[in-house]
Amino acid sequence: MMSTTDVGLNSTDGTMRVALQRGLRAMELDRMPRPEALPGTVLVKVANVGICGSDLHAYRNSSAQQSFPHGHELSGIVVETGVGATRFQAGQRVTIDMVLGTACGVCEYCKRGAPIHCRAREFPFGGGFADYVRTKEAGVFPLPDTVDDQLGAIVEPVAVGVHACRKMRIAPGMTGVVVGAGTIGLAAAAAALDAGSEKVYVVARHPAQARAAMAIGASAVVPSDRQEAVKMVEELTGGLGVDYAMEAVGGTADTLDFACQFVRPLGMVGVLGAFDHGFRGVEIIAPHIKELTLHLPNCYGCIDGKQDFALAIDLLARKGNSLRAMITHELALEDIQEAFRLADDKSSESIKVQIRM
């Protein structure tokens, strides 16, 4: 068994490095007290952490001064466990489901496997743009040797894609379109293919995204021009349209309406993108006429006794070499400002930018 000293817990003066937002598009390094393992919690030393679209949303739009770090796509190593936390030992490589790791575990939604809707959420500590993270033991998942630190830090977005496919009941033989080839769109496409989808076409706006889509197994890359895209998918499906589409852009664009245009009558549409408040970018009459089913999957959870995080880890263990294509940059924590700039600038050919601690 590895001691806490062996994995670096005692290598500092009781503080740790953190990256905090200090204004609009301004990320800075700071120090704050290192968290201690409380009863029922696990303390993890962060290895890799990814910059998510939600992190970028705050970076672009908020001038607030953060008091604790963000960052929820991470891998790391257990350094300490609190009283009552018995599933892990110091030295184990893990990733963290921060939704499950902050949920109460006893409310009606937690019991139904939907911790995203927990009614009594508790926050043991902040996020992964820091040397250490503390979380409830329930949110910690072991990583096999086949899932390295880089891949371990994309378990979270892959779990979003897995959850969407499970909620939509994507099945063998289906055909689909994913609108958007950022991390979530690529994860959704990979999960759909793994669920047995016969063909998955991906709408990609940037060359790096198109290359990554093909690397993970997309059947074809569809142009972002609406008219060309719909015509291409109609030709590929004999004029019928696909069984489903997944929107993975969000924001303010009318990409949900775009996604609906690809789908045959009685098909379905999943919404994975995070839209801004006040979004009204869908003309409802056409999907109504086609009797489309709309799915609104949110994050991840537990379905039929199986955690989306566990299934995402299994997918990465089997197909990590192809899914690694979505990781385009890796920088040190000291370069946090540059990392956010790259993640925000798609002309840099960034998809997933990670911080290596």
C-alpha positions as CSV (number, residue, x, y, z in Angstrom):
1,M,0.0,0.0,0.0
2,M,1.4,3.4,-0.9
3,S,1.5,6.0,1.9
4,T,0.3,9.6,1.6
5,T,4.0,10.7,1.6
6,D,4.8,8.5,-1.4
7,V,2.2,10.2,-3.5
8,G,3.1,13.8,-2.6
9,L,0.6,14.8,0.0
10,N,3.3,16.2,2.4
11,S,5.3,17.8,-0.4
12,T,4.0,21.3,0.3
13,D,3.5,23.7,3.2
14,G,-0.2,22.9,3.6
15,T,-1.3,25.1,0.7
16,M,-1.8,24.2,-3.0
17,R,-1.7,25.9,-6.4
18,V,-5.1,26.9,-7.8
19,A,-6.1,28.7,-11.0
20,L,-8.9,31.2,-10.5
21,Q,-10.8,33.6,-12.8
22,R,-10.0,37.1,-11.9
23,G,-12.1,39.0,-14.4
24,L,-13.3,38.8,-17.9
25,R,-11.0,36.4,-19.9
26,A,-8.5,36.6,-17.1
27,M,-7.1,33.5,-15.4
28,E,-4.5,33.7,-12.6
29,L,-2.5,31.4,-10.4
30,D,-3.0,31.7,-6.7
31,R,-2.5,29.6,-3.5
32,M,-5.1,28.4,-1.0
33,P,-5.2,25.9,1.8
34,R,-5.1,22.3,0.7
35,P,-8.3,20.4,1.6
36,E,-8.2,17.6,4.2
37,A,-10.0,14.3,3.9
38,L,-13.3,14.5,5.9
39,P,-15.3,11.5,6.9
40,G,-16.7,9.7,3.9
41,T,-14.5,11.7,1.4
42,V,-11.4,11.0,-0.7
43,L,-8.6,13.5,-1.4
44,V,-7.2,13.2,-4.9
45,K,-4.0,14.8,-6.4
46,V,-5.0,16.0,-9.8
47,A,-3.0,14.7,-12.8
48,N,-4.8,16.1,-15.8
49,V,-7.8,18.4,-16.0
50,G,-9.7,19.5,-19.1
51,I,-11.2,22.9,-20.0
52,C,-15.0,22.4,-20.5
53,G,-17.4,24.6,-22.5
54,S,-19.0,25.6,-19.2
55,D,-15.6,26.9,-18.0
56,L,-15.3,28.9,-21.2
57,H,-18.7,30.3,-20.8
58,A,-17.7,31.9,-17.5
59,Y,-14.3,32.9,-19.0
60,R,-16.0,34.8,-21.8
61,N,-19.0,36.3,-20.0
62,S,-18.2,36.8,-16.3
63,S,-16.1,39.4,-14.6
64,A,-16.6,37.8,-11.2
65,Q,-13.7,37.1,-8.9
66,Q,-13.7,33.3,-8.2
67,S,-13.1,32.2,-4.6
68,F,-12.6,28.5,-5.5
69,P,-11.4,26.7,-8.6
70,H,-13.5,25.3,-11.3
71,G,-12.7,22.2,-13.4
72,H,-14.6,19.0,-13.5
73,E,-13.0,16.9,-16.2
74,L,-10.1,15.3,-14.4
75,S,-7.9,12.3,-13.6
76,G,-5.7,11.9,-10.5
77,I,-4.3,9.7,-7.8
78,V,-5.8,9.1,-4.3
79,V,-3.6,10.5,-1.6
80,E,-5.8,10.3,1.5
81,T,-9.2,8.8,2.6
82,G,-11.4,10.0,5.4
83,V,-13.0,7.9,8.1
84,G,-15.6,5.6,6.6
85,A,-14.2,5.8,3.1
86,T,-13.0,2.3,2.5
87,R,-13.2,1.6,-1.2
88,F,-9.9,3.3,-2.2
89,Q,-6.3,3.3,-1.0
90,A,-3.6,5.9,-1.5
91,G,-1.9,5.4,-4.8
92,Q,-4.9,4.3,-6.8
93,R,-5.5,6.2,-10.1
94,V,-9.0,7.5,-10.4
95,T,-11.4,10.0,-12.0
96,I,-14.2,11.8,-10.4
97,D,-17.9,12.2,-11.1
98,M,-18.4,15.6,-9.4
99,V,-22.2,15.4,-9.7
100,L,-22.3,12.1,-7.8
101,G,-19.5,13.3,-5.5
102,T,-21.5,16.2,-4.2
103,A,-24.9,14.6,-4.1
104,C,-26.6,13.7,-0.9
105,G,-27.2,10.1,-1.9
106,V,-30.5,9.8,-0.1
107,C,-33.1,12.0,-1.7
108,E,-35.6,10.6,-4.2
109,Y,-33.6,11.6,-7.2
110,C,-30.3,10.2,-5.9
111,K,-32.1,6.9,-5.2
112,R,-33.4,7.0,-8.8
113,G,-29.9,7.2,-10.2
114,A,-30.3,10.9,-11.2
115,P,-27.9,12.8,-8.8
116,I,-27.9,15.8,-11.2
117,H,-31.3,16.5,-9.6
118,C,-30.2,16.0,-6.0
119,R,-32.3,18.1,-3.6
120,A,-29.6,18.5,-0.9
121,R,-26.3,18.9,-2.7
122,E,-23.1,19.4,-0.7
123,F,-19.9,20.8,-1.9
124,P,-16.9,19.2,-0.2
125,F,-14.5,21.4,-2.1
126,G,-13.8,23.2,-5.4
127,G,-12.8,21.8,-8.8
128,G,-9.8,20.4,-10.6
129,F,-7.9,23.6,-11.6
130,A,-5.9,22.9,-8.4
131,D,-3.4,20.4,-7.1
132,Y,-5.9,18.6,-5.0
133,V,-9.6,17.9,-5.0
134,R,-11.8,16.5,-2.2
135,T,-15.0,14.6,-3.0
136,K,-17.4,12.1,-1.5
137,E,-16.2,8.6,-2.1
138,A,-19.3,7.8,-4.1
139,G,-18.1,10.0,-6.9
140,V,-14.7,8.3,-7.3
141,F,-14.1,5.8,-10.1
142,P,-11.0,3.7,-10.5
143,L,-9.1,3.9,-13.8
144,P,-7.6,0.8,-15.4
145,D,-4.0,0.9,-16.7
146,T,-5.4,1.1,-20.3
147,V,-6.9,4.5,-19.5
148,D,-4.0,6.9,-18.9
149,D,-4.2,10.3,-17.3
150,Q,-5.1,12.1,-20.5
151,L,-7.9,9.7,-21.3
152,G,-9.0,9.6,-17.7
153,A,-9.6,13.4,-17.9
154,I,-12.1,12.9,-20.8
155,V,-14.2,10.3,-19.0
156,E,-16.6,13.1,-17.9
157,P,-17.4,14.4,-21.4
158,V,-17.6,10.8,-22.8
159,A,-20.0,10.0,-20.0
160,V,-22.2,12.8,-21.3
161,G,-22.3,11.1,-24.7
162,V,-23.0,7.7,-23.2
163,H,-25.8,9.1,-21.1
164,A,-27.5,10.7,-24.1
165,C,-27.3,7.5,-26.1
166,R,-28.7,5.5,-23.3
167,K,-31.6,7.9,-22.7
168,M,-32.4,7.9,-26.4
169,R,-32.0,4.1,-26.6
170,I,-29.6,4.2,-29.5
171,A,-29.6,0.7,-30.9
172,P,-27.8,-1.4,-33.5
173,G,-28.8,-0.6,-37.1
174,M,-29.8,3.0,-36.5
175,T,-28.4,5.9,-38.4
176,G,-27.8,9.3,-36.9
177,V,-26.3,12.8,-37.3
178,V,-24.4,14.7,-34.7
179,V,-24.5,18.5,-35.1
180,G,-21.3,19.8,-33.7
181,A,-17.8,18.3,-33.4
182,G,-16.5,19.7,-30.2
183,T,-15.7,17.4,-27.3
184,I,-19.4,16.6,-26.5
185,G,-20.3,16.1,-30.1
186,L,-17.4,13.7,-30.7
187,A,-18.2,11.9,-27.4
188,A,-21.8,11.5,-28.5
189,A,-20.8,10.1,-31.9
190,A,-18.3,7.7,-30.3
191,A,-20.9,6.5,-27.9
192,A,-23.5,6.1,-30.6
193,L,-21.2,4.0,-32.7
194,D,-20.3,1.9,-29.7
195,A,-24.0,1.4,-29.0
196,G,-24.2,-0.2,-32.5
197,S,-25.4,2.7,-34.6
198,E,-24.8,1.6,-38.2
199,K,-23.9,5.1,-39.5
200,V,-23.1,8.3,-37.7
201,Y,-22.6,11.5,-39.7
202,V,-21.0,14.5,-38.0
203,V,-21.4,18.1,-38.8
204,A,-18.0,19.7,-38.3
205,R,-17.3,23.4,-38.6
206,H,-13.5,23.3,-38.3
207,P,-10.8,21.1,-40.0
208,A,-9.4,19.8,-36.7
209,Q,-12.9,18.7,-35.7
210,A,-13.5,17.0,-39.0
211,R,-10.2,15.1,-38.7
212,A,-11.1,14.0,-35.1
213,A,-14.6,12.9,-36.2
214,M,-13.1,10.6,-38.8
215,A,-10.5,9.3,-36.4
216,I,-13.3,8.2,-33.9
217,G,-15.1,6.4,-36.7
218,A,-17.7,8.8,-38.1
219,S,-19.2,7.5,-41.4
220,A,-18.8,10.9,-43.0
221,V,-18.2,14.6,-42.2
222,V,-21.2,16.8,-43.1
223,P,-20.6,20.5,-44.1
224,S,-21.9,23.2,-41.7
225,D,-23.8,24.9,-44.6
226,R,-27.4,24.0,-43.9
227,Q,-28.6,23.5,-47.4
228,E,-25.6,21.4,-48.4
229,A,-25.7,19.4,-45.2
230,V,-29.4,18.4,-45.4
231,K,-29.0,17.5,-49.1
232,M,-26.0,15.3,-48.4
233,V,-27.7,13.4,-45.6
234,E,-30.8,12.9,-47.8
235,E,-28.7,11.5,-50.5
236,L,-26.8,9.2,-48.0
237,T,-30.1,7.9,-46.6
238,G,-32.0,7.5,-49.9
239,G,-34.2,10.5,-49.2
240,L,-35.6,9.1,-45.9
241,G,-33.4,10.9,-43.3
242,V,-31.7,9.5,-40.2
243,D,-33.3,7.8,-37.3
244,Y,-32.0,10.4,-34.8
245,A,-29.9,13.6,-34.5
246,M,-28.0,15.0,-31.6
247,E,-27.4,18.7,-31.2
248,A,-24.1,19.4,-29.5
249,V,-23.4,23.1,-30.0
250,G,-25.8,25.2,-27.8
251,G,-25.3,28.9,-27.3
252,T,-27.5,31.1,-29.4
253,A,-27.4,29.4,-32.9
254,D,-30.5,27.7,-34.4
255,T,-28.7,24.3,-34.4
256,L,-31.6,22.6,-32.8
257,D,-33.8,23.5,-35.7
258,F,-30.9,22.4,-38.0
259,A,-30.7,19.0,-36.2
260,C,-34.5,18.4,-36.7
261,Q,-34.1,18.8,-40.4
262,F,-32.0,15.7,-40.7
263,V,-34.5,13.3,-39.0
264,R,-37.1,11.1,-40.7
265,P,-40.7,11.1,-39.5
266,L,-41.1,9.4,-36.1
267,G,-37.4,9.8,-35.4
268,M,-35.9,11.6,-32.4
269,V,-33.6,14.5,-31.5
270,G,-31.4,14.7,-28.5
271,V,-30.2,18.1,-27.1
272,L,-26.7,18.0,-25.6
273,G,-25.6,21.6,-26.2
274,A,-26.0,24.2,-23.5
275,F,-28.2,26.9,-24.9
276,D,-28.2,30.5,-23.5
277,H,-31.2,31.8,-21.6
278,G,-33.9,33.0,-23.8
279,F,-33.1,30.7,-26.7
280,R,-35.9,30.3,-29.2
281,G,-34.1,29.0,-32.2
282,V,-36.5,26.3,-33.4
283,E,-39.4,26.3,-35.8
284,I,-41.7,23.8,-34.1
285,I,-44.1,23.1,-36.9
286,A,-41.8,20.9,-39.0
287,P,-40.7,18.5,-36.2
288,H,-44.4,18.5,-35.0
289,I,-45.6,17.3,-38.4
290,K,-42.9,14.6,-38.4
291,E,-43.9,13.6,-34.8
292,L,-40.3,13.7,-33.6
293,T,-39.5,12.8,-30.1
294,L,-37.3,15.3,-28.2
295,H,-34.8,14.1,-25.6
296,L,-33.1,16.5,-23.1
297,P,-30.4,14.4,-21.5
298,N,-28.5,16.2,-18.8
299,C,-25.0,15.2,-17.7
300,Y,-24.9,11.5,-16.5
301,G,-26.2,9.2,-13.8
302,C,-27.2,5.6,-13.3
303,I,-29.5,3.7,-15.6
304,D,-30.6,0.1,-15.0
305,G,-28.0,-0.2,-12.3
306,K,-25.1,0.8,-14.5
307,Q,-23.2,4.1,-14.0
308,D,-22.6,6.2,-17.1
309,F,-19.1,7.0,-15.8
310,A,-18.3,3.3,-15.5
311,L,-19.5,2.7,-19.1
312,A,-17.5,5.7,-20.3
313,I,-14.3,4.3,-18.7
314,D,-15.0,0.9,-20.3
315,L,-15.4,2.6,-23.7
316,L,-12.1,4.5,-23.3
317,A,-10.4,1.3,-22.2
318,R,-11.4,-0.3,-25.5
319,K,-11.2,2.6,-27.9
320,G,-9.0,5.1,-26.2
321,N,-6.6,5.3,-29.1
322,S,-9.2,6.7,-31.4
323,L,-10.9,8.9,-28.8
324,R,-7.6,10.5,-27.9
325,A,-8.0,12.5,-31.2
326,M,-10.2,15.0,-29.4
327,I,-7.3,16.0,-27.1
328,T,-5.4,18.6,-29.0
329,H,-3.4,20.5,-26.4
330,E,-1.8,19.9,-23.1
331,L,-0.2,22.8,-21.0
332,A,1.1,23.3,-17.5
333,L,-1.0,24.9,-14.8
334,E,1.4,27.9,-15.0
335,D,0.1,28.5,-18.5
336,I,-3.5,28.5,-17.5
337,Q,-4.2,31.9,-19.2
338,E,-2.8,30.6,-22.5
339,A,-4.7,27.3,-22.1
340,F,-8.0,29.2,-21.9
341,R,-7.0,31.4,-24.8
342,L,-6.3,28.4,-27.0
343,A,-9.5,26.6,-25.9
344,D,-11.5,29.8,-26.7
345,D,-9.9,30.3,-30.2
346,K,-10.9,27.5,-32.6
347,S,-8.5,28.9,-35.2
348,S,-5.8,27.3,-33.0
349,E,-7.4,23.9,-34.0
350,S,-8.2,23.3,-30.4
351,I,-10.8,20.8,-29.4
352,K,-10.0,19.6,-25.9
353,V,-7.3,21.6,-24.1
354,Q,-6.0,19.9,-20.9
355,I,-3.9,21.1,-18.0
356,R,-1.1,18.7,-16.9
357,M,-0.5,19.3,-13.2
